[in-house]
Amino acid sequence: MSMTVEVSPALNAKLHQFAELNGTTMDTVLLKALTLYGIASQAKIDNQRIGVVDANQQLLAEVTGI
């Protein structure tokens, strides 16, 4: 199956930037973003939280709004 997605110039630039930064394609960036969104959505259903922690397990940032 194939799908065409139209995005704003700003989002296109971000996707391109992330792809270049990680040496990958914009398709892969979108796939990984959707995968993370799925994980975050399931965590919300399971009454869990997703965040970024440092080496000492201190919470630096929490994913919210999903």
PDBQT receptor file of N, H, CA, C and O in Angstrom, charges set to zero:
ATOM      1  N   MET A   1       0.846  -1.180   0.000  1.00  0.00    +0.000 N 
ATOM      2  CA  MET A   1       0.000   0.000   0.000  1.00  0.00    +0.000 C 
ATOM      3  C   MET A   1       0.887   1.236   0.000  1.00  0.00    +0.000 C 
ATOM      4  O   MET A   1       1.961   1.252   0.602  1.00  0.00    +0.000 OA
ATOM      5  N   SER A   2       0.434   2.231  -0.660  1.00  0.00    +0.000 N 
ATOM      6  H   SER A   2      -0.438   2.218  -1.148  1.00  0.00    +0.000 HD
ATOM      7  CA  SER A   2       1.172   3.481  -0.747  1.00  0.00    +0.000 C 
ATOM      8  C   SER A   2       0.260   4.612  -0.305  1.00  0.00    +0.000 C 
ATOM      9  O   SER A   2      -0.956   4.561  -0.487  1.00  0.00    +0.000 OA
ATOM     10  N   MET A   3       0.876   5.639   0.283  1.00  0.00    +0.000 N 
ATOM     11  H   MET A   3       1.864   5.681   0.431  1.00  0.00    +0.000 HD
ATOM     12  CA  MET A   3       0.088   6.759   0.778  1.00  0.00    +0.000 C 
ATOM     13  C   MET A   3       0.863   8.049   0.530  1.00  0.00    +0.000 C 
ATOM     14  O   MET A   3       2.081   8.096   0.701  1.00  0.00    +0.000 OA
ATOM     15  N   THR A   4       0.168   9.058   0.139  1.00  0.00    +0.000 N 
ATOM     16  H   THR A   4      -0.822   9.019   0.000  1.00  0.00    +0.000 HD
ATOM     17  CA  THR A   4       0.776  10.372  -0.030  1.00  0.00    +0.000 C 
ATOM     18  C   THR A   4       0.288  11.273   1.092  1.00  0.00    +0.000 C 
ATOM     19  O   THR A   4      -0.912  11.375   1.346  1.00  0.00    +0.000 OA
ATOM     20  N   VAL A   5       1.232  11.926   1.758  1.00  0.00    +0.000 N 
ATOM     21  H   VAL A   5       2.207  11.843   1.551  1.00  0.00    +0.000 HD
ATOM     22  CA  VAL A   5       0.890  12.813   2.861  1.00  0.00    +0.000 C 
ATOM     23  C   VAL A   5       1.407  14.206   2.537  1.00  0.00    +0.000 C 
ATOM     24  O   VAL A   5       2.584  14.385   2.223  1.00  0.00    +0.000 OA
ATOM     25  N   GLU A   6       0.528  15.177   2.613  1.00  0.00    +0.000 N 
ATOM     26  H   GLU A   6      -0.428  15.031   2.868  1.00  0.00    +0.000 HD
ATOM     27  CA  GLU A   6       0.953  16.560   2.420  1.00  0.00    +0.000 C 
ATOM     28  C   GLU A   6       1.190  17.182   3.790  1.00  0.00    +0.000 C 
ATOM     29  O   GLU A   6       0.340  17.107   4.678  1.00  0.00    +0.000 OA
ATOM     30  N   VAL A   7       2.359  17.797   3.945  1.00  0.00    +0.000 N 
ATOM     31  H   VAL A   7       3.050  17.857   3.224  1.00  0.00    +0.000 HD
ATOM     32  CA  VAL A   7       2.700  18.457   5.201  1.00  0.00    +0.000 C 
ATOM     33  C   VAL A   7       3.076  19.897   4.916  1.00  0.00    +0.000 C 
ATOM     34  O   VAL A   7       3.387  20.266   3.784  1.00  0.00    +0.000 OA
ATOM     35  N   SER A   8       3.040  20.693   5.957  1.00  0.00    +0.000 N 
ATOM     36  H   SER A   8       2.787  20.393   6.876  1.00  0.00    +0.000 HD
ATOM     37  CA  SER A   8       3.409  22.097   5.811  1.00  0.00    +0.000 C 
ATOM     38  C   SER A   8       4.905  22.202   5.521  1.00  0.00    +0.000 C 
ATOM     39  O   SER A   8       5.661  21.276   5.817  1.00  0.00    +0.000 OA
ATOM     40  N   PRO A   9       5.330  23.309   4.954  1.00  0.00    +0.000 N 
ATOM     41  CA  PRO A   9       6.766  23.502   4.726  1.00  0.00    +0.000 C 
ATOM     42  C   PRO A   9       7.579  23.421   6.024  1.00  0.00    +0.000 C 
ATOM     43  O   PRO A   9       8.707  22.927   6.017  1.00  0.00    +0.000 OA
ATOM     44  N   ALA A  10       7.018  23.901   7.130  1.00  0.00    +0.000 N 
ATOM     45  H   ALA A  10       6.102  24.302   7.136  1.00  0.00    +0.000 HD
ATOM     46  CA  ALA A  10       7.733  23.858   8.411  1.00  0.00    +0.000 C 
ATOM     47  C   ALA A  10       7.926  22.412   8.872  1.00  0.00    +0.000 C 
ATOM     48  O   ALA A  10       9.012  22.047   9.322  1.00  0.00    +0.000 OA
ATOM     49  N   LEU A  11       6.885  21.590   8.763  1.00  0.00    +0.000 N 
ATOM     50  H   LEU A  11       6.003  21.886   8.397  1.00  0.00    +0.000 HD
ATOM     51  CA  LEU A  11       6.999  20.192   9.165  1.00  0.00    +0.000 C 
ATOM     52  C   LEU A  11       7.935  19.443   8.224  1.00  0.00    +0.000 C 
ATOM     53  O   LEU A  11       8.715  18.602   8.669  1.00  0.00    +0.000 OA
ATOM     54  N   ASN A  12       7.867  19.732   6.953  1.00  0.00    +0.000 N 
ATOM     55  H   ASN A  12       7.233  20.416   6.591  1.00  0.00    +0.000 HD
ATOM     56  CA  ASN A  12       8.768  19.108   5.987  1.00  0.00    +0.000 C 
ATOM     57  C   ASN A  12      10.226  19.420   6.334  1.00  0.00    +0.000 C 
ATOM     58  O   ASN A  12      11.087  18.543   6.259  1.00  0.00    +0.000 OA
ATOM     59  N   ALA A  13      10.495  20.655   6.709  1.00  0.00    +0.000 N 
ATOM     60  H   ALA A  13       9.796  21.367   6.770  1.00  0.00    +0.000 HD
ATOM     61  CA  ALA A  13      11.852  21.052   7.079  1.00  0.00    +0.000 C 
ATOM     62  C   ALA A  13      12.317  20.312   8.324  1.00  0.00    +0.000 C 
ATOM     63  O   ALA A  13      13.467  19.878   8.399  1.00  0.00    +0.000 OA
ATOM     64  N   LYS A  14      11.422  20.167   9.304  1.00  0.00    +0.000 N 
ATOM     65  H   LYS A  14      10.489  20.520   9.243  1.00  0.00    +0.000 HD
ATOM     66  CA  LYS A  14      11.772  19.434  10.534  1.00  0.00    +0.000 C 
ATOM     67  C   LYS A  14      12.062  17.968  10.236  1.00  0.00    +0.000 C 
ATOM     68  O   LYS A  14      13.044  17.411  10.727  1.00  0.00    +0.000 OA
ATOM     69  N   LEU A  15      11.208  17.349   9.434  1.00  0.00    +0.000 N 
ATOM     70  H   LEU A  15      10.410  17.802   9.035  1.00  0.00    +0.000 HD
ATOM     71  CA  LEU A  15      11.421  15.951   9.065  1.00  0.00    +0.000 C 
ATOM     72  C   LEU A  15      12.757  15.777   8.354  1.00  0.00    +0.000 C 
ATOM     73  O   LEU A  15      13.507  14.843   8.636  1.00  0.00    +0.000 OA
ATOM     74  N   HIS A  16      13.039  16.679   7.438  1.00  0.00    +0.000 N 
ATOM     75  H   HIS A  16      12.429  17.438   7.209  1.00  0.00    +0.000 HD
ATOM     76  CA  HIS A  16      14.309  16.638   6.707  1.00  0.00    +0.000 C 
ATOM     77  C   HIS A  16      15.491  16.823   7.663  1.00  0.00    +0.000 C 
ATOM     78  O   HIS A  16      16.494  16.117   7.557  1.00  0.00    +0.000 OA
ATOM     79  N   GLN A  17      15.372  17.761   8.584  1.00  0.00    +0.000 N 
ATOM     80  H   GLN A  17      14.557  18.334   8.670  1.00  0.00    +0.000 HD
ATOM     81  CA  GLN A  17      16.430  18.017   9.574  1.00  0.00    +0.000 C 
ATOM     82  C   GLN A  17      16.680  16.787  10.436  1.00  0.00    +0.000 C 
ATOM     83  O   GLN A  17      17.831  16.397  10.635  1.00  0.00    +0.000 OA
ATOM     84  N   PHE A  18      15.618  16.170  10.950  1.00  0.00    +0.000 N 
ATOM     85  H   PHE A  18      14.684  16.486  10.788  1.00  0.00    +0.000 HD
ATOM     86  CA  PHE A  18      15.768  14.980  11.784  1.00  0.00    +0.000 C 
ATOM     87  C   PHE A  18      16.372  13.829  10.990  1.00  0.00    +0.000 C 
ATOM     88  O   PHE A  18      17.211  13.090  11.505  1.00  0.00    +0.000 OA
ATOM     89  N   ALA A  19      15.953  13.676   9.747  1.00  0.00    +0.000 N 
ATOM     90  H   ALA A  19      15.272  14.276   9.328  1.00  0.00    +0.000 HD
ATOM     91  CA  ALA A  19      16.486  12.609   8.905  1.00  0.00    +0.000 C 
ATOM     92  C   ALA A  19      17.987  12.805   8.675  1.00  0.00    +0.000 C 
ATOM     93  O   ALA A  19      18.767  11.862   8.807  1.00  0.00    +0.000 OA
ATOM     94  N   GLU A  20      18.382  14.018   8.333  1.00  0.00    +0.000 N 
ATOM     95  H   GLU A  20      17.748  14.784   8.226  1.00  0.00    +0.000 HD
ATOM     96  CA  GLU A  20      19.806  14.313   8.112  1.00  0.00    +0.000 C 
ATOM     97  C   GLU A  20      20.612  14.089   9.384  1.00  0.00    +0.000 C 
ATOM     98  O   GLU A  20      21.690  13.494   9.351  1.00  0.00    +0.000 OA
ATOM     99  N   LEU A  21      20.089  14.563  10.487  1.00  0.00    +0.000 N 
ATOM    100  H   LEU A  21      19.214  15.047  10.513  1.00  0.00    +0.000 HD
ATOM    101  CA  LEU A  21      20.767  14.453  11.771  1.00  0.00    +0.000 C 
ATOM    102  C   LEU A  21      21.051  13.001  12.142  1.00  0.00    +0.000 C 
ATOM    103  O   LEU A  21      22.083  12.698  12.742  1.00  0.00    +0.000 OA
ATOM    104  N   ASN A  22      20.131  12.103  11.783  1.00  0.00    +0.000 N 
ATOM    105  H   ASN A  22      19.292  12.349  11.297  1.00  0.00    +0.000 HD
ATOM    106  CA  ASN A  22      20.244  10.698  12.152  1.00  0.00    +0.000 C 
ATOM    107  C   ASN A  22      20.666   9.799  10.988  1.00  0.00    +0.000 C 
ATOM    108  O   ASN A  22      20.670   8.575  11.121  1.00  0.00    +0.000 OA
ATOM    109  N   GLY A  23      21.017  10.394   9.859  1.00  0.00    +0.000 N 
ATOM    110  H   GLY A  23      21.013  11.388   9.751  1.00  0.00    +0.000 HD
ATOM    111  CA  GLY A  23      21.465   9.607   8.722  1.00  0.00    +0.000 C 
ATOM    112  C   GLY A  23      20.431   8.627   8.212  1.00  0.00    +0.000 C 
ATOM    113  O   GLY A  23      20.751   7.478   7.909  1.00  0.00    +0.000 OA
ATOM    114  N   THR A  24      19.190   9.078   8.114  1.00  0.00    +0.000 N 
ATOM    115  H   THR A  24      18.930  10.011   8.360  1.00  0.00    +0.000 HD
ATOM    116  CA  THR A  24      18.100   8.197   7.689  1.00  0.00    +0.000 C 
ATOM    117  C   THR A  24      17.197   8.948   6.721  1.00  0.00    +0.000 C 
ATOM    118  O   THR A  24      17.565  10.011   6.222  1.00  0.00    +0.000 OA
ATOM    119  N   THR A  25      16.037   8.406   6.460  1.00  0.00    +0.000 N 
ATOM    120  H   THR A  25      15.738   7.542   6.865  1.00  0.00    +0.000 HD
ATOM    121  CA  THR A  25      15.089   9.030   5.540  1.00  0.00    +0.000 C 
ATOM    122  C   THR A  25      13.933   9.663   6.310  1.00  0.00    +0.000 C 
ATOM    123  O   THR A  25      13.701   9.363   7.481  1.00  0.00    +0.000 OA
ATOM    124  N   MET A  26      13.224  10.537   5.624  1.00  0.00    +0.000 N 
ATOM    125  H   MET A  26      13.413  10.781   4.672  1.00  0.00    +0.000 HD
ATOM    126  CA  MET A  26      12.051  11.142   6.253  1.00  0.00    +0.000 C 
ATOM    127  C   MET A  26      10.978  10.082   6.511  1.00  0.00    +0.000 C 
ATOM    128  O   MET A  26      10.237  10.186   7.488  1.00  0.00    +0.000 OA
ATOM    129  N   ASP A  27      10.885   9.068   5.650  1.00  0.00    +0.000 N 
ATOM    130  H   ASP A  27      11.487   8.984   4.856  1.00  0.00    +0.000 HD
ATOM    131  CA  ASP A  27       9.945   7.965   5.883  1.00  0.00    +0.000 C 
ATOM    132  C   ASP A  27      10.238   7.273   7.208  1.00  0.00    +0.000 C 
ATOM    133  O   ASP A  27       9.325   6.975   7.978  1.00  0.00    +0.000 OA
ATOM    134  N   THR A  28      11.518   7.021   7.469  1.00  0.00    +0.000 N 
ATOM    135  H   THR A  28      12.260   7.263   6.844  1.00  0.00    +0.000 HD
ATOM    136  CA  THR A  28      11.904   6.350   8.706  1.00  0.00    +0.000 C 
ATOM    137  C   THR A  28      11.617   7.226   9.911  1.00  0.00    +0.000 C 
ATOM    138  O   THR A  28      11.179   6.728  10.948  1.00  0.00    +0.000 OA
ATOM    139  N   VAL A  29      11.856   8.520   9.788  1.00  0.00    +0.000 N 
ATOM    140  H   VAL A  29      12.211   8.924   8.945  1.00  0.00    +0.000 HD
ATOM    141  CA  VAL A  29      11.552   9.445  10.883  1.00  0.00    +0.000 C 
ATOM    142  C   VAL A  29      10.058   9.385  11.201  1.00  0.00    +0.000 C 
ATOM    143  O   VAL A  29       9.680   9.308  12.371  1.00  0.00    +0.000 OA
ATOM    144  N   LEU A  30       9.214   9.418  10.188  1.00  0.00    +0.000 N 
ATOM    145  H   LEU A  30       9.520   9.481   9.238  1.00  0.00    +0.000 HD
ATOM    146  CA  LEU A  30       7.764   9.347  10.411  1.00  0.00    +0.000 C 
ATOM    147  C   LEU A  30       7.360   8.013  11.028  1.00  0.00    +0.000 C 
ATOM    148  O   LEU A  30       6.526   7.982  11.934  1.00  0.00    +0.000 OA
ATOM    149  N   LEU A  31       7.932   6.920  10.555  1.00  0.00    +0.000 N 
ATOM    150  H   LEU A  31       8.609   6.946   9.820  1.00  0.00    +0.000 HD
ATOM    151  CA  LEU A  31       7.612   5.612  11.106  1.00  0.00    +0.000 C 
ATOM    152  C   LEU A  31       7.994   5.526  12.582  1.00  0.00    +0.000 C 
ATOM    153  O   LEU A  31       7.226   5.018  13.398  1.00  0.00    +0.000 OA
ATOM    154  N   LYS A  32       9.172   6.021  12.918  1.00  0.00    +0.000 N 
ATOM    155  H   LYS A  32       9.796   6.434  12.255  1.00  0.00    +0.000 HD
ATOM    156  CA  LYS A  32       9.603   5.993  14.318  1.00  0.00    +0.000 C 
ATOM    157  C   LYS A  32       8.744   6.916  15.176  1.00  0.00    +0.000 C 
ATOM    158  O   LYS A  32       8.436   6.586  16.322  1.00  0.00    +0.000 OA
ATOM    159  N   ALA A  33       8.358   8.060  14.637  1.00  0.00    +0.000 N 
ATOM    160  H   ALA A  33       8.609   8.328  13.706  1.00  0.00    +0.000 HD
ATOM    161  CA  ALA A  33       7.494   8.988  15.378  1.00  0.00    +0.000 C 
ATOM    162  C   ALA A  33       6.144   8.337  15.666  1.00  0.00    +0.000 C 
ATOM    163  O   ALA A  33       5.615   8.464  16.770  1.00  0.00    +0.000 OA
ATOM    164  N   LEU A  34       5.587   7.641  14.678  1.00  0.00    +0.000 N 
ATOM    165  H   LEU A  34       6.017   7.537  13.781  1.00  0.00    +0.000 HD
ATOM    166  CA  LEU A  34       4.304   6.967  14.885  1.00  0.00    +0.000 C 
ATOM    167  C   LEU A  34       4.438   5.819  15.881  1.00  0.00    +0.000 C 
ATOM    168  O   LEU A  34       3.523   5.561  16.663  1.00  0.00    +0.000 OA
ATOM    169  N   THR A  35       5.568   5.138  15.854  1.00  0.00    +0.000 N 
ATOM    170  H   THR A  35       6.312   5.347  15.219  1.00  0.00    +0.000 HD
ATOM    171  CA  THR A  35       5.809   4.070  16.818  1.00  0.00    +0.000 C 
ATOM    172  C   THR A  35       5.856   4.629  18.234  1.00  0.00    +0.000 C 
ATOM    173  O   THR A  35       5.242   4.076  19.147  1.00  0.00    +0.000 OA
ATOM    174  N   LEU A  36       6.584   5.724  18.414  1.00  0.00    +0.000 N 
ATOM    175  H   LEU A  36       7.082   6.173  17.673  1.00  0.00    +0.000 HD
ATOM    176  CA  LEU A  36       6.644   6.361  19.734  1.00  0.00    +0.000 C 
ATOM    177  C   LEU A  36       5.273   6.861  20.174  1.00  0.00    +0.000 C 
ATOM    178  O   LEU A  36       4.926   6.762  21.351  1.00  0.00    +0.000 OA
ATOM    179  N   TYR A  37       4.496   7.393  19.243  1.00  0.00    +0.000 N 
ATOM    180  H   TYR A  37       4.778   7.473  18.287  1.00  0.00    +0.000 HD
ATOM    181  CA  TYR A  37       3.149   7.858  19.567  1.00  0.00    +0.000 C 
ATOM    182  C   TYR A  37       2.282   6.688  20.041  1.00  0.00    +0.000 C 
ATOM    183  O   TYR A  37       1.500   6.826  20.981  1.00  0.00    +0.000 OA
ATOM    184  N   GLY A  38       2.429   5.544  19.384  1.00  0.00    +0.000 N 
ATOM    185  H   GLY A  38       3.065   5.432  18.620  1.00  0.00    +0.000 HD
ATOM    186  CA  GLY A  38       1.688   4.353  19.787  1.00  0.00    +0.000 C 
ATOM    187  C   GLY A  38       2.066   3.897  21.185  1.00  0.00    +0.000 C 
ATOM    188  O   GLY A  38       1.199   3.535  21.980  1.00  0.00    +0.000 OA
ATOM    189  N   ILE A  39       3.356   3.913  21.485  1.00  0.00    +0.000 N 
ATOM    190  H   ILE A  39       4.060   4.207  20.839  1.00  0.00    +0.000 HD
ATOM    191  CA  ILE A  39       3.823   3.529  22.814  1.00  0.00    +0.000 C 
ATOM    192  C   ILE A  39       3.277   4.495  23.861  1.00  0.00    +0.000 C 
ATOM    193  O   ILE A  39       2.816   4.067  24.919  1.00  0.00    +0.000 OA
ATOM    194  N   ALA A  40       3.326   5.784  23.575  1.00  0.00    +0.000 N 
ATOM    195  H   ALA A  40       3.700   6.131  22.715  1.00  0.00    +0.000 HD
ATOM    196  CA  ALA A  40       2.829   6.794  24.515  1.00  0.00    +0.000 C 
ATOM    197  C   ALA A  40       1.317   6.649  24.712  1.00  0.00    +0.000 C 
ATOM    198  O   ALA A  40       0.816   6.804  25.826  1.00  0.00    +0.000 OA
ATOM    199  N   SER A  41       0.602   6.357  23.640  1.00  0.00    +0.000 N 
ATOM    200  H   SER A  41       1.009   6.232  22.735  1.00  0.00    +0.000 HD
ATOM    201  CA  SER A  41      -0.852   6.185  23.746  1.00  0.00    +0.000 C 
ATOM    202  C   SER A  41      -1.199   4.985  24.620  1.00  0.00    +0.000 C 
ATOM    203  O   SER A  41      -2.103   5.058  25.453  1.00  0.00    +0.000 OA
ATOM    204  N   GLN A  42      -0.476   3.875  24.429  1.00  0.00    +0.000 N 
ATOM    205  H   GLN A  42       0.258   3.815  23.753  1.00  0.00    +0.000 HD
ATOM    206  CA  GLN A  42      -0.728   2.684  25.241  1.00  0.00    +0.000 C 
ATOM    207  C   GLN A  42      -0.358   2.937  26.698  1.00  0.00    +0.000 C 
ATOM    208  O   GLN A  42      -1.050   2.469  27.602  1.00  0.00    +0.000 OA
ATOM    209  N   ALA A  43       0.726   3.670  26.932  1.00  0.00    +0.000 N 
ATOM    210  H   ALA A  43       1.288   4.050  26.198  1.00  0.00    +0.000 HD
ATOM    211  CA  ALA A  43       1.120   3.996  28.303  1.00  0.00    +0.000 C 
ATOM    212  C   ALA A  43       0.018   4.793  28.994  1.00  0.00    +0.000 C 
ATOM    213  O   ALA A  43      -0.277   4.566  30.167  1.00  0.00    +0.000 OA
ATOM    214  N   LYS A  44      -0.583   5.718  28.267  1.00  0.00    +0.000 N 
ATOM    215  H   LYS A  44      -0.344   5.902  27.314  1.00  0.00    +0.000 HD
ATOM    216  CA  LYS A  44      -1.669   6.512  28.856  1.00  0.00    +0.000 C 
ATOM    217  C   LYS A  44      -2.845   5.611  29.232  1.00  0.00    +0.000 C 
ATOM    218  O   LYS A  44      -3.424   5.759  30.309  1.00  0.00    +0.000 OA
ATOM    219  N   ILE A  45      -3.195   4.687  28.355  1.00  0.00    +0.000 N 
ATOM    220  H   ILE A  45      -2.725   4.567  27.481  1.00  0.00    +0.000 HD
ATOM    221  CA  ILE A  45      -4.279   3.744  28.634  1.00  0.00    +0.000 C 
ATOM    222  C   ILE A  45      -3.952   2.918  29.865  1.00  0.00    +0.000 C 
ATOM    223  O   ILE A  45      -4.832   2.634  30.677  1.00  0.00    +0.000 OA
ATOM    224  N   ASP A  46      -2.691   2.532  30.008  1.00  0.00    +0.000 N 
ATOM    225  H   ASP A  46      -1.975   2.763  29.349  1.00  0.00    +0.000 HD
ATOM    226  CA  ASP A  46      -2.249   1.699  31.132  1.00  0.00    +0.000 C 
ATOM    227  C   ASP A  46      -1.916   2.512  32.379  1.00  0.00    +0.000 C 
ATOM    228  O   ASP A  46      -1.365   1.980  33.342  1.00  0.00    +0.000 OA
ATOM    229  N   ASN A  47      -2.254   3.816  32.360  1.00  0.00    +0.000 N 
ATOM    230  H   ASN A  47      -2.702   4.248  31.577  1.00  0.00    +0.000 HD
ATOM    231  CA  ASN A  47      -1.992   4.713  33.482  1.00  0.00    +0.000 C 
ATOM    232  C   ASN A  47      -0.498   4.770  33.830  1.00  0.00    +0.000 C 
ATOM    233  O   ASN A  47      -0.113   4.793  34.999  1.00  0.00    +0.000 OA
ATOM    234  N   GLN A  48       0.324   4.793  32.781  1.00  0.00    +0.000 N 
ATOM    235  H   GLN A  48       0.011   4.774  31.832  1.00  0.00    +0.000 HD
ATOM    236  CA  GLN A  48       1.766   4.917  32.938  1.00  0.00    +0.000 C 
ATOM    237  C   GLN A  48       2.220   6.245  32.359  1.00  0.00    +0.000 C 
ATOM    238  O   GLN A  48       1.449   6.952  31.711  1.00  0.00    +0.000 OA
ATOM    239  N   ARG A  49       3.477   6.572  32.601  1.00  0.00    +0.000 N 
ATOM    240  H   ARG A  49       4.104   5.998  33.128  1.00  0.00    +0.000 HD
ATOM    241  CA  ARG A  49       4.046   7.824  32.101  1.00  0.00    +0.000 C 
ATOM    242  C   ARG A  49       5.310   7.518  31.315  1.00  0.00    +0.000 C 
ATOM    243  O   ARG A  49       5.982   6.516  31.557  1.00  0.00    +0.000 OA
ATOM    244  N   ILE A  50       5.619   8.391  30.375  1.00  0.00    +0.000 N 
ATOM    245  H   ILE A  50       5.072   9.205  30.178  1.00  0.00    +0.000 HD
ATOM    246  CA  ILE A  50       6.851   8.269  29.593  1.00  0.00    +0.000 C 
ATOM    247  C   ILE A  50       7.676   9.520  29.834  1.00  0.00    +0.000 C 
ATOM    248  O   ILE A  50       7.158  10.636  29.804  1.00  0.00    +0.000 OA
ATOM    249  N   GLY A  51       8.972   9.320  30.074  1.00  0.00    +0.000 N 
ATOM    250  H   GLY A  51       9.393   8.413  30.099  1.00  0.00    +0.000 HD
ATOM    251  CA  GLY A  51       9.834  10.458  30.328  1.00  0.00    +0.000 C 
ATOM    252  C   GLY A  51      11.273  10.178  29.943  1.00  0.00    +0.000 C 
ATOM    253  O   GLY A  51      11.624   9.083  29.503  1.00  0.00    +0.000 OA
ATOM    254  N   VAL A  52      12.085  11.191  30.122  1.00  0.00    +0.000 N 
ATOM    255  H   VAL A  52      11.799  12.080  30.480  1.00  0.00    +0.000 HD
ATOM    256  CA  VAL A  52      13.529  11.109  29.892  1.00  0.00    +0.000 C 
ATOM    257  C   VAL A  52      14.199  11.218  31.249  1.00  0.00    +0.000 C 
ATOM    258  O   VAL A  52      13.950  12.153  32.009  1.00  0.00    +0.000 OA
ATOM    259  N   VAL A  53      15.058  10.242  31.541  1.00  0.00    +0.000 N 
ATOM    260  H   VAL A  53      15.260   9.482  30.924  1.00  0.00    +0.000 HD
ATOM    261  CA  VAL A  53      15.772  10.259  32.811  1.00  0.00    +0.000 C 
ATOM    262  C   VAL A  53      17.272  10.324  32.561  1.00  0.00    +0.000 C 
ATOM    263  O   VAL A  53      17.753   9.915  31.504  1.00  0.00    +0.000 OA
ATOM    264  N   ASP A  54      18.003  10.840  33.539  1.00  0.00    +0.000 N 
ATOM    265  H   ASP A  54      17.612  11.173  34.397  1.00  0.00    +0.000 HD
ATOM    266  CA  ASP A  54      19.453  10.885  33.428  1.00  0.00    +0.000 C 
ATOM    267  C   ASP A  54      20.054   9.588  33.972  1.00  0.00    +0.000 C 
ATOM    268  O   ASP A  54      19.328   8.658  34.321  1.00  0.00    +0.000 OA
ATOM    269  N   ALA A  55      21.372   9.537  34.038  1.00  0.00    +0.000 N 
ATOM    270  H   ALA A  55      21.961  10.293  33.753  1.00  0.00    +0.000 HD
ATOM    271  CA  ALA A  55      22.066   8.330  34.488  1.00  0.00    +0.000 C 
ATOM    272  C   ALA A  55      21.695   7.946  35.915  1.00  0.00    +0.000 C 
ATOM    273  O   ALA A  55      21.820   6.781  36.291  1.00  0.00    +0.000 OA
ATOM    274  N   ASN A  56      21.242   8.907  36.711  1.00  0.00    +0.000 N 
ATOM    275  H   ASN A  56      21.140   9.854  36.405  1.00  0.00    +0.000 HD
ATOM    276  CA  ASN A  56      20.837   8.650  38.100  1.00  0.00    +0.000 C 
ATOM    277  C   ASN A  56      19.332   8.399  38.234  1.00  0.00    +0.000 C 
ATOM    278  O   ASN A  56      18.793   8.402  39.341  1.00  0.00    +0.000 OA
ATOM    279  N   GLN A  57      18.672   8.187  37.119  1.00  0.00    +0.000 N 
ATOM    280  H   GLN A  57      19.110   8.185  36.220  1.00  0.00    +0.000 HD
ATOM    281  CA  GLN A  57      17.225   7.933  37.088  1.00  0.00    +0.000 C 
ATOM    282  C   GLN A  57      16.407   9.129  37.551  1.00  0.00    +0.000 C 
ATOM    283  O   GLN A  57      15.268   8.967  37.990  1.00  0.00    +0.000 OA
ATOM    284  N   GLN A  58      16.969  10.318  37.458  1.00  0.00    +0.000 N 
ATOM    285  H   GLN A  58      17.894  10.449  37.101  1.00  0.00    +0.000 HD
ATOM    286  CA  GLN A  58      16.231  11.540  37.784  1.00  0.00    +0.000 C 
ATOM    287  C   GLN A  58      15.438  11.967  36.533  1.00  0.00    +0.000 C 
ATOM    288  O   GLN A  58      15.989  12.032  35.434  1.00  0.00    +0.000 OA
ATOM    289  N   LEU A  59      14.164  12.250  36.713  1.00  0.00    +0.000 N 
ATOM    290  H   LEU A  59      13.716  12.198  37.605  1.00  0.00    +0.000 HD
ATOM    291  CA  LEU A  59      13.311  12.648  35.597  1.00  0.00    +0.000 C 
ATOM    292  C   LEU A  59      13.729  14.033  35.099  1.00  0.00    +0.000 C 
ATOM    293  O   LEU A  59      13.747  14.999  35.862  1.00  0.00    +0.000 OA
ATOM    294  N   LEU A  60      14.065  14.112  33.809  1.00  0.00    +0.000 N 
ATOM    295  H   LEU A  60      14.050  13.327  33.190  1.00  0.00    +0.000 HD
ATOM    296  CA  LEU A  60      14.447  15.382  33.199  1.00  0.00    +0.000 C 
ATOM    297  C   LEU A  60      13.296  15.998  32.426  1.00  0.00    +0.000 C 
ATOM    298  O   LEU A  60      13.147  17.219  32.391  1.00  0.00    +0.000 OA
ATOM    299  N   ALA A  61      12.477  15.151  31.804  1.00  0.00    +0.000 N 
ATOM    300  H   ALA A  61      12.597  14.158  31.832  1.00  0.00    +0.000 HD
ATOM    301  CA  ALA A  61      11.344  15.629  31.022  1.00  0.00    +0.000 C 
ATOM    302  C   ALA A  61      10.297  14.534  30.948  1.00  0.00    +0.000 C 
ATOM    303  O   ALA A  61      10.633  13.350  30.945  1.00  0.00    +0.000 OA
ATOM    304  N   GLU A  62       9.044  14.918  30.890  1.00  0.00    +0.000 N 
ATOM    305  H   GLU A  62       8.771  15.880  30.892  1.00  0.00    +0.000 HD
ATOM    306  CA  GLU A  62       7.948  13.964  30.770  1.00  0.00    +0.000 C 
ATOM    307  C   GLU A  62       7.160  14.261  29.503  1.00  0.00    +0.000 C 
ATOM    308  O   GLU A  62       6.905  15.420  29.177  1.00  0.00    +0.000 OA
ATOM    309  N   VAL A  63       6.783  13.220  28.802  1.00  0.00    +0.000 N 
ATOM    310  H   VAL A  63       6.991  12.278  29.067  1.00  0.00    +0.000 HD
ATOM    311  CA  VAL A  63       5.960  13.367  27.611  1.00  0.00    +0.000 C 
ATOM    312  C   VAL A  63       4.527  13.592  28.076  1.00  0.00    +0.000 C 
ATOM    313  O   VAL A  63       3.973  12.765  28.801  1.00  0.00    +0.000 OA
ATOM    314  N   THR A  64       3.928  14.693  27.668  1.00  0.00    +0.000 N 
ATOM    315  H   THR A  64       4.377  15.365  27.079  1.00  0.00    +0.000 HD
ATOM    316  CA  THR A  64       2.550  14.998  28.054  1.00  0.00    +0.000 C 
ATOM    317  C   THR A  64       1.741  15.360  26.818  1.00  0.00    +0.000 C 
ATOM    318  O   THR A  64       2.302  15.593  25.747  1.00  0.00    +0.000 OA
ATOM    319  N   GLY A  65       0.460  15.406  26.964  1.00  0.00    +0.000 N 
ATOM    320  H   GLY A  65       0.004  15.217  27.834  1.00  0.00    +0.000 HD
ATOM    321  CA  GLY A  65      -0.418  15.878  25.895  1.00  0.00    +0.000 C 
ATOM    322  C   GLY A  65      -0.801  14.813  24.875  1.00  0.00    +0.000 C 
ATOM    323  O   GLY A  65      -1.316  15.137  23.805  1.00  0.00    +0.000 OA
ATOM    324  N   ILE A  66      -0.557  13.558  25.194  1.00  0.00    +0.000 N 
ATOM    325  H   ILE A  66      -0.139  13.295  26.064  1.00  0.00    +0.000 HD
ATOM    326  CA  ILE A  66      -0.922  12.491  24.251  1.00  0.00    +0.000 C 
ATOM    327  C   ILE A  66      -2.113  11.763  24.806  1.00  0.00    +0.000 C 
ATOM    328  O   ILE A  66      -2.604  10.819  24.187  1.00  0.00    +0.000 OA
TER     329      ILE A  66
